[in-house]
Amino acid sequence: MCDAAVSRPNVLLIMADDLGYGDLGCFGNDTLKTPNIDQLAREGVKLTQQIAAASLCTPSRAAFLTGRYPIRSGMVSRHDPRVFARTGASGGLPVNETTFAKLLQQQGYTTGLIGKWHQGMNCESHNDHCHHPLNHGFDYFYGTPFTLVNECQANKDPEMNVQLQATYWFYTQMAALLVFSLVLGRTTGLFYVKWKIIAFTASCGILFFISWFANYGFVRYWNCIMLRDHIITQQPIKLENAASRILKESTSFIKRVIDGRNQIALLQGAVQHSEHEFMFHYCGSYLHAVRWYQKESGTVWKVHYTTPIFNPEGAGACYGKRMCPCSGEGVTHHDPPLLFDLSRDPSEAVPLSPDMEPLFHTVLKHIGRAVEEHRSSLTPVPQQLSSGNNMWKPWLQPCCGTFPFCWCDNEESDTHSYKVG
């Protein structure tokens, strides 16, 4: 029997957004100094073969929270954007998903999330908060429900399509000028035009104006929000002291397929490798690659079925685009697949061939069977990042003022705060 008096360990998970494999000193970077993280690596365990379940924030965070590939929870999309692109969307991490925070709560832990959520907010109204962290096992939340886009910085160039914004604004001006001319001509008797035509033209102008304002004028006020639990404390965020405020806050499965594995023995240094044999690399809902740790030989194989067409070639990124595509003309399908030995070629510089690797066909066949088994375990789920769920819905927009004039700053006062709604 375990001694009930033995205290449970505290659990602290630190997530860095968009951290590259070689950005840390303990992984070979000699241009940036990360002494504290390097010390953690020296005194703890450094994992050298791991993946994020997706290359973008929304699906990868869903996997991190649940231990399941995001394709199982519907947190993927067949089309761009592959993340939640606005706070006023109805998609989000389904409430029936079990997060590690829920499991910790069941064990008597007090849980909190400080920082970025990006797993959705509302389902049917602007304040139902069905996807809120407090509905996913966290007792406390302080941070942004969305993410930090350029618009959150007043002097930053917007990430939205500048040309599209200019087009909306141009048509708005043209429609307004046309309506003015038609009204002037009708009222002065210069020419006759039906009021229905004038009303239709005015409606088009209003639609163009709304499209421009929704994609430009109010992006900062609608999406750059700070919450404390269910309360908006700042809209838009003031980034000048946001980091210090977040740091201050930081200090003050039955019948369910779990893709994660128990890493306790690995973290304690009792074993050198995790229990993972296969790791599946998804791009949205498309399986692009598979990694296999061959325990008998200690070899780590990686197979690429699909790769993005990088721009420029060999850059490892798609410059000129917001993100690399997952399908269509922007990718290359490989038949036979590309095979790499990550044990000897961690940068995946030289794909193997049957002439170079005697086990080429054996490895592909073994990984192929694993892919079939993995896909057979998938069940259809609603796609939370579908076009319908990811489109902006005004009635779901969090707002601490009178919509659409959503801005406030209650960070300077401990006695006043605005309830969302």
N, C-alpha and C positions, 0 to 999 in steps of 0.2 A: 504494500500500500504506500502511496506517496504521502509524504508529510504535508498536511494541509496548510501548515504554517509557512512552508517555503514560499517566498515571494515570487511573483511572476515577473519575468523580464519586461522592461519597457521596450517598445518597438518604434524605431524612428526610420522612416523611409524618405530619402531625399531624391527628387527627380529633377534633372536638368533638361530643359527643352533644347533640342537641336544640338546636342553635344556629340561631336565627332569622336570616333574611336581613338584617333591619335592626338586629341586636344589636351590630354593630361600628361603630366610629367612621368607618372608611373607607367604610361604606355608609350614612352619614347619621345615626347615633345620636349625639346630643349629651348624653345623660344618663349613659352609661357611658364611661369612659376606657379605650381600648385602644391606647395609643401604640405598643407594640412590633408589634402586628399591623398597625396603620396604616402603620408604617414599611416593613414587608414589602410592603404593597400599593403604596406609593409607589415603592419601588426595584425591584419585580418587576412582575408582571402581575396585574391584577384581573379576574376572570371575572364577567361580569354576566348571562350567559344560561346557566344550568346547572340541573340537577336532581339530587336524590338519587333513586335508582331506586325507592325506596319511602319511605313516611313513618315507618316503624318500623325498629327497629335490626337485627333478624335478616336480613330480606331486603335492606335497603340495604347492610349490611356484606358480604353475599355478593356483591352486584353490584360493590362497591368492590374486593373482593379478586380477582374474576375478569374484570371488564370485560364481564360478560354480565348481561342482565336476569335477575332471580331466577326468573322463570317458566321459564327454560331449565334451571336446575339443580334445580328442584323446591322451592326455598326460598320457597314461597308457600302460602297456604291459602285455601280457599273460605269458611272460617268462622273466627270468633275462637277462640282468640287467634292472631294472625298473627305471633307470635314464639314462641321457645321459652320456655315458662312455668315450667320447672323443670330442674334439672341432671340429674335421673334420668330423662331422656327418651332415646329411641333415635334420633331424627332428628338430622340435621346436614349440614354441607356435604359433598357426596359426594366421595370420595377421587379420583374420576376428573376432577374439576374442576381446571383449571390456574390457580393464583393467580399474581399478579405476583411473590410471594416465591419460588415454584418457578423462575420464569424467571430471577430474579436469582441464585439458587443455581447454576443451570446456567452462568451467566456468571462464576462464581467469587466471588460476593458472600457475605459472612456476614450473615445476616438475623436479626432479632429482633422480637418483638412485646411491647410493654409496655402493660398496661391491660386493656381489656375485649375479650373474644372473642365470646361469644354466638352461636357457630356449632355448638353441640352438643359432646358429649363422648364418649359410649360407644354401642356398637351392641348387643352381646350380653352383656357382663358389666360389672361396676362398675369395672373397671380396664383394659379393652382400649384405651381412648383412641383409637378409630378416627377420631374427628372432631377430635382435638387439633391445635392449631396446629403442633406438630412434625411432623405428618403432612401438612401443607399448605404446606411450603416454608420454615418458620421454624426456625432453628437454636436459638433460645432463646425462652422465654416466661416472663413474670412478670406475673401479674394475676389477674383473676377470669374463670372460664370461663362465668359466667352474666352477670347484670347487677345493678345496685344497686336493689333494691326497698326500699320503706319499712321492711320488716321487718329490714333490715340495720342499722338504727339502733334501738337498744334502746328508746328513748322515742318513736319515731314510731308514728303510727297505721298499722295494717296495711293493705296494698292489697287483701288478700283480702276476699271478701264478708263483711262483719261480720254481717249478718243470717243468712247461711247458717251461719256458725260458731256463732252463738247457737242456731240450730235444732238443729244436730248435738249441741251440749252439752246442750240441754234434753232431747232424746230419749235421750241417754246416761243422764242422771239418772233419767228416768222408767223406762227399762228396768231399771236397777239397783234402783230401788225396787220394781218389780214382781217381779223375781227374788227379792229379799229377802223380800217378802210371801208369795210362793208357797212358798218353802222353809220359811219359818216356819210357815205354815199346814199344810203337809204333815207336818213333823216334830213339831208339837204336836198333830196330829189335829183341828185346827179344820175342815179341809176336805181333800178328796182331789183331787190334780191329778197327771197323769202326768209322770214325769221328762222325757219327750221334749218336753213343752210348756215345761218350765222350761229345758231345754237350748236349745231354739229361741229363747226370749226372751233368754237370756243371750248367744246368738250375735248376735242383733240389737243388743244393747247394745254388744258388742265392736266390731261393724262401725261403729256410730255413733261410738264412741270413737276408732277408728282414723281415720275420716273427719274428725273434729274435730281430732285431733292432727296429721294429715298436712297439713291446711289452715291450722293455726294454731300448734300447739305447737312444731313442729320446722321451720317455714319458715326461720327465721333460721339454724338450725344446718345445714340441708341445702343451702340455696342460696347462702349468703353465704360464699364460699370464696376463699382466696388460694392460687394455685399458683406454684411455681417449677419450670418444666419439668413433670415428671410427679409432683412431690411436693407434697402439701398442707402449707403452712407455717402457715396460720391458719384456723380454723373455729370460730366465725364470724369474719368480718372485724372488726377494730377500726378504725373509720373515723377515729378522732381523728388518727392519724398516717399514714393510708393514702396520702394525696397525697404526702407527703414521701418515703415509701418508694418509691413508684412513680417519682417524679422521680429519686431516687438510682439506681434500677435503669436508668432511661433514660440516665443519664450514664455509670455504670460500664461449535402450535395447528393442527395439521394437521386439516383437515376439521372445524373447530370454528368456530361463528359467534361472533365477538367483536363485542360491541355498542359497546365503547369505541373511541376513535380516538387516533391518535398526536398528542399535544399539544405536542411538543417545539418546533415552530416558533412556536406560540402563546405558550408560556411564555418563549421567548427574545425575544419581541416582533417576530418577523419577519413575522407576519400578525396581523390584528385579529380574526379569527373562526376557530373550530375547524372541523374537517372534518365535524362533525355537521350533517346537514341536518334530520333528524327525531329527536325525543326522545319516547319513549313513557312516559306516566305511568300506572303500575299501582297499584291498590289491592288487595293480595293477588294473586289470579290474574285479576282483572277489569281490563280496560283502560278507564280513565276518561277520559283526555285525551291529546292529541298536540300537540307543539309543532313548528312548521316554520319554519326559517330560510330565507327566500326570498333567495337570493344576489343575484339580479338587481337587486332593489330595496332590499335590506338590511332588509326588514321581517321581524319575528318574529311569526308567527301562532300562536294557540293555540286548539284546539278542545276543548270539553268534551262528551263523550257522556253522562257520568253525574256527578252531584255529590252529596255527602252533604247531608242535611237538617240544617243547623246548628241548634243550640239554645243560646241564643236565636237567632232569625233574624238573619242578618247578622253573627254573632259570629265566623265563620271557625273554629269549633270546636264540639264536641259535649259541652258541659258536662253533668255528671251521668252520663256514660258513660266507660268507661276509654279508649275510642277511637271514632272515627267508623266506622260500618259501611261495608262495601263493596258490599253488595247487599241485596235485600229491601225491606222497607217503610222502611228508614232512608235510602234514596237516591232521587234523582229522575233519570229517564232523559229526555234531551232529544232531540226529533225535530221540527224539525231541531236539530242540535247548537248549542251556544253558541259563538260565534266572538269572539275578542278580538285586538286588535292590540297586542301587548306593547311595541312600539316607542313607541307613544303612550299606552298605558294599562297600565303595568306592574302596577298593583294589581288589574287585571281588574274594574274598577268598572262599565264600561258595555259590555254585549254588543252586538255589531254586528248589523245587519239588512240585508236586500237593499236597502232604501231608503237606508241610510246608507253602505253599502260596495258599489260596483259589482262588485268581485271576489268577492263573498260566495260565490256558487255555484261559481265556478272554484276558489277556495281549498278549499272543502269536498270537491269532487271530487278534487282533487290529493292531499289528505291521506287521503281514503278509499282511493285506490289504494295509498298507502304503507302503510296499515293492512292491506290485503289481502296485500300482499307480505310484511310483517312476520309476519303470522299463518301464512302458508304456510311460513315458515322455522322455525316451532316444531315440535318433535318431542315426543311423550309421554315424560315422565320420572316416576319415583316421587316422590310429594309428601312431602317431608321434614317438612312441618308438618301432615300429616294427623292426625286424632284418634288413630290408633293409634301413630304415631311420637312424638306430642307428649304422650302420657299418661305419668304417672309410673310407673316400674318400679323397685321396691325393689332389685333385683339390679344396677341400673345406678347406684345412688346413690353418688357419691364419699363416702368416710368415712375419717377419720383415727383414729377410735376404734372401739368395738365397736357396730355398728349396732343400734338406731337412735340411740345416744348419740354423736352426731358432733360433737365439739368438741375443739379443741386450740389451742395458741398456742406455736409454735416460733419466732416472729419475734425473741424476745429472745435466742435461742441460735444461734450459728453452727455448733454441733457436733452438734446433734440435729435430726432431721427425720423425719417419718413418711412412708413410701411409701404411696401410695394403695392400699388393699386390705386 
